[in-house]
Amino acid sequence: MSDLKQPYTENDHQTGTKNAPVTIVQYGDYECPYSRLGHRFIKKILKDDQIAVSFIFRHFPLKKLHTHAELSAWVAESAANQQKFWEMHNLLFDHNDNLRSDLIMDLAKRLDLDMNRLQKDIDSDKVRSKVRDDIRGGLNSGVKETPAFFINGERYKGELDAPDIKKAIKEEIV
């Protein structure tokens, strides 16, 4: 297990409480059932008024296992260029058990994204480089599978469930 090697930057997709005492970084794969489970737990934690958390999502598509994970990451990044990253992120996880190329594009249409721009962005080096940089940062931090969580820069080693993650967060606050 390793600590987070790639520091947080303004290029990261961040939500939750600004300047929170706890920052969670997740390396995830949109087609991974365990990443979907982690996504559900993070949503619960972010809704908990008792805990102030900042959350960062980074891409780690396991393309050998999940055929549509890389395309999903590119589409999420392309949606970010239209200020709809989190909406696309949520839709991809909501449909993670049935992701196909046509469904991914249909989800983008549901968000009323400019599809011509989206296609150009998907094919752009900027979008693909962002995904590659996230993967590289994950690999440098010892990530081999998804989801991988880091709480205030330290690799989370506990169970993948909301109570254990909350406990780890609260330990960081104290």
N, C-alpha and C positions, 0 to 999 in steps of 0.2 A: 504494500500500500504506500502511496506517495502523496505528498502535499501538492497543492495546485501550483503548477509552474508558470502558467500564463495568467498574469495579473488582470484584474477587471479593467476594462477601458470603456470609453464612450461608444465604441463600436459594438459592444455587447448589447443584447436584447435584455433589458432590465425592467422589472415591474415590482410592485409592492410598495413598501415604505421607503422613501428617499432617506439617505443617511441613517438607515436602521443600524442597530448594534450588531445585527446578524445578517450576513449575506450568504445565500445558498446558491451554488453553481451546480447545474445539472447538465451532464453530457447525456444526450438522449437520441433515440432513433424513433422516428414517427411510426414505424411499422412494428416495433418491438412491443409485445404485450406487457412486458415488465416496465418499459418506459411509460406506457399508458397508465399503468397502476401508479407509478411514481407521480405522473401528472395529476392524477386524481387526488393524491395525498397533498401535493403542493397546493392545489386549488383550495383544499380545506384549510390548510395552514394559513394561506394568504387571506382567507375570509375571517380568521379568528382575530377578533379585536383585542385579545389579550396578548398577542405576540406581534411585535413589529419586525418584519422581515423584508429584506430586499432579495429578489429572486432573479437569477440570470440563467438563460437557457443557451446552451451551445450544442451545435450539431455534431453527432457522431454516428452517421449512418453505417450500419453493418451490411454493406451491399452484397456480400457473399451469402448472407442469410436472408436478407429482406430486399427483394427485387425492386421495390418502389421507394425505398428509404432515401436514396440519393436524390431522386426527382422531387420527393416531398420536401427535402431540405432546400433544394434550389427554388422551389415554388414559394416556400415560406420566406426565404431571403428576398425573392422578387416582390412578394407582397409587402415586405418591409419598405421597399422603395416607394410604395404607394401608401405608407403609413398604416398598414393593416397586418403587421406581423402577428400580433397576439391573437387577432381574430382567426387568421389562417392556422396558426399554431393550435388553437383550440379545436377548430374543425378537423384538422388532420388527426388529432388524437381521438376525437369523437368518432371518427370513421376508421380507426386504425386497423380494425380486424378485416377490412374489406378494401384496402387501398389498391387501386389500379390507376393507370395513367389517365383514363377517361374520367374517373371519379375525381381524381385530384384536380383536373382542369374544371370540372363541374363545380367543385367547391370554390375555386377561384372566381368563377362566374357568379356564384351565389353572393359573394362579397362585393359584387359589382366592380371588380378590378378591370382596368383597361387591359384586355387580353393581348392586344398587339404589343403593348409595352411589356407585359408580363413575359411573353415569348422571347422578346429581345433580351430582357434581363436574365431569363433562365440560361440563355446561350452566352451571356457575357462573362468575361474573365473576372469581373468584379464579384459577381455572385458566386461563381465557382471557387474563386480564391478565398472568399469568406468561409465557405464550407470546408475547404481544404485546411485553412488556418485553424478552424475549430478542431478538426480531427487531429492535426499536428499537436495542438496544445493539449488535447486529451491524451494522446500517446506519450507526450513528454511528462505528463502527470500520472502515468501508469494505468490509464484507462484501457481496458481490453474488452469490456462488455457494457451493456447499458441496462438500466440507467446507472450512472456513477454520480454520486453527490459529494460536494465539498462544502463544508460549513465553516465559514470564516477561514477558508484556505486549507483546512484539514480534511482529508478523506473521511467520509462517513462510513463506518464499518458495521453499523447496526442493522436491524431487521428493516425490510421494506414495508413499513406500515406507519400510519400517521402518528400513533402514540409514541413510538420509539423516536421518530424524527423530531417530534415536538419536545420530547425529553432532552434530546441532544441540543436543540436550539435553546431551551431554557437554561441548560448548563453553560452555554456560551454567554448568556445575559448576566448570570450571577457573577 
